Amino acid sequence: MKHPLVLLVNEERYELEIRPNRTLLEVIREDLGLTGTKEGCGTGECGACTVLLDGEPINACLTLALQAHGRKVTTIEGLAKGGQLHPLQEAFIRYGAIQCGFCTPGMILTAKALLDKKPKPEEVEIREALVGNLCRCTGYQKIVEAIMSLVRAGGKPGP
Amino acid sequence: MSAYRVVGHPLPQIDARERALGAAQFVSDLKLPRMLFGRVLRSPHPHARILRIDTSKAKALVGVKAVVTAEDTPKIPFGPRTEDWTILAGDKVRFVGDEVAAVAAVDEETAEEALELIQVEYEELPAVFDPLEAMRPEAPLIHDKPKNIVSEFHLTRGDVEEAFKESDFVHSASYFTSQVYQAYLEPMACVTDIDPTGKLTFYLATQIPSMTRLTYAKALNLPLEKIRVVVPYYGGAFGAKMETNLHLIAAILSQKTGRPVRMVNPRQEDFMAGNPRVPMYIDLRIGVKKDGTLMGKEVHVIGAAGGRAVYSMVIVATACYRVDSLYRFQNLKTKGLTVYTNTVPTSCFRGFGNAQMTFALESSMDMIAEAIGMDPAELRIRNGVRTGDVSIHGWKIGSSGLAECIDKATEASHWKEKRAEKRFPRGIGLACCNHVSGNRAFAREFDGGAGLVRIGREGKVLVYHGESDMGQGQKTVFAQIVAEELGVPLDWVEVAWVDTEVSPFGMGSFATRGTVFGGNGVKAAAAEARRQILELAAEMLEANPVDLEIKEGMIFVKGAPEKSLPFKRAAEEGLYRRGGAPIVGTGFWVPDTVLPDPVTKYGNISPAYPFACHIAEVEVDTETGQVNLLNYVAAHDVGRAINPQTTEGQIHGGVAQGIGWALMENMITEKGRILNPNFRDYVVPGPLDLPPIKSILVEPIDPNGPFGAKGIGEPALNPVPAAVANAIYHAIGVRITELPITPEKILKALKARKR
């Protein structure tokens, strides 16, 4: 039995028919072809599949697609506007916060959710916010530095 | 400030933008038309005979396109070093997770459902999990090798017994280093495709594309030209992503169905059947004079290979003797055994055996320093190898920044003050390491690096190499080297995916060799491309090629800058004059290394040797046993940092992984079954688990590295567990010699000390 599903992904409306047991991650990656959202574990422990659901970071691998019915989903592909990178993307590039890049989409979206809510967090608050996003390459230091640079510069990519 | 335009500058990775946008296609993102999804049925038993496999129900499931067992494979024994692999298990399974059968289906759900329909009848066999037990006479044989021994390593230099007699103090200790998982964020993955002639294309996450191709041709009984390996973006490796049966199973499924097949390990299976670090028992004796002179060293290593040998025996060998070129040892006796066990096959993980031995050696050095009343830093400087040394194994130390690393790390961490003012339960500990930049003993067929630089009509520079960028920034370093050599802006340079159809035969990314070998290879190729374009430009400018220079994309006559020509114009005009042929420069670099003698192991195995000194500062909660890392300083002799930003990134990541190994991570097994095959129970460091890491770059400019560079990947991790263990000892006076250093072990040691 397939169920109708309406998703608003990156401000684009999708009308789909899906089996109810499918996860939001599967639908985003396979049906919509948005492979920027990664699968690192499938059990909600690594954060590589983080997307924003109505602005809140969630693990798309643990969310049924139908739970997102009619709601706003933001994936990494939705951050750059008109060829202009999001300041977080700029900062991650500039500060060397990206090595293999598999965790990067989830990291950036989690950081976005934090800064949208709290534009001037302390360093420890940034680290607390990222606790569900694993990175094995960077030791997190340059990721935190990248986010801090935005905090210092009031949301714009800092020097 | 760098003496160069592009080399030596801290620059973002050239493809960071694709990754930041989520546009980079990783292996597990690739999708080809009519692609099927593969899954593996794995053994639930650590050791069992396969009596019967019934695949009929699975084959009947709608959407299933192929179900394969050993019967469907060439059944040729193969392996990267030994011949104890088969693509799927034939007569018996040897570890929980061993590959028994596989399915290709139209979607992942169907493939998974089909696995449950395969019926396998096993006869369980006695199993053995610890290498010490596996060598006992009553132990079951896993591969019919006497005492389950895969290989032995023996090495003697000088006279250790005599050296111990002459020593004022002989220190003995036993260590155990645990089995840990590389935990790259993208699990092992591949896509295979087949054309009507039977030619297979493998899209692989692999560190060794060219060598993988050789191994797979043998396993599949195909001529080499029927195998093409392409390496797209992939999500980390840290040593683990070399040959794996997963890729070959996908190939068999593609052969069976004539369709592309994608296989990605579910995370749990990646734990079960990846290739985690070789766990080792290490017994170490060191003789020393009162003045700190190291007289002799005797070491005995026993490592667990798991159910088949991957590179474990080379890793045990490395543990046995690499550290002998860190200090000026004069007398050595070494024995190393690699032993089969009914556990997941173990292999490469950043450090490659040297990390295991560095934990042992550098813990012992700390105890020796205390015993003779010497500052641990001074003990190391006193014995450390220096520039120009030829070590006891014939390794030519072209540059050593070891002493400078120690000086700078101790200064930055306020070592002297903090060692003196003991503030229980705070402490500070130090450890050093050496490493290689490429290892001739591992890459046996030949040694060298090569590149190909293509300058197109539009002047764009495309670099081909045969190594592998797993995320560390290798492509960026190659692009910087080529831009520097050619005199063009960095953003004119692109680095192609490795594709064995066009790329040079690279040995690959292991042994911290990428920068030195691949870097020298692409540098030579760029020099040749430069020679060609200057020859063409000389004709156009009516000048002599030797009088020309390239700067910022302009070619001009030295001393007469008005006589100039844009690089792009020269590329275009050159192409016209040569019937459309682009400029293609190929180049190679062959170092002055030797394949060590199989018995004496004597000979220079690497063109450049990196060194490091790490200092950890901890506070231990003596109520809970919890270790809190306060500060971390990592000073590295990198020869020259081609890119200080990516070099620093390597250091941060290596230290983080080392901290995980030292304090947090451990694959817990019960009767060969891994009890924590997930990130909830196997905890890797998160953003709150790490101290501020200060990296210091020491740049002695190596005579052999490209622009003087040496490697950084593995030394970034090697010293961490010892630095942490030594800091804990300094803090609370207990010595932990078994990894990981858990709160339980600390509390137990504290209790034992009270008694």
Interface residues (C-beta under 8 A of the other chain):
Chain A: R29 G33 L34 T35 G36 T37 K38 E39 G40 C41 G42 T43 E45 C46 A48 T75 I76 E77 L79 A80 L85 Q89 E90 F92 I93 R94 G96 I98 Q99 C100 G101 F102 C103 T104 P105 I108 V124 I126 R127 E128 L130 V131 N133 L134 C135 R136 C137 T138 G139 Y140 Q141 K142 I143 V144
Chain B: P10 P12 Q13 A16 R17 E18 R19 A20 L21 G22 A23 A24 Q25 F26 S28 D29 K31 Q182 A183 Y184 L185 E186 P187 Y233 Y234 G235 G236 F238 V264 P266 R267 M470 G471 Q472 G473 Q645 T646 E648 G649 H652 G653 V655 A656 Q657 N678 F679 R680 V684 P685 G686 P687 L688 L690 P692 I693
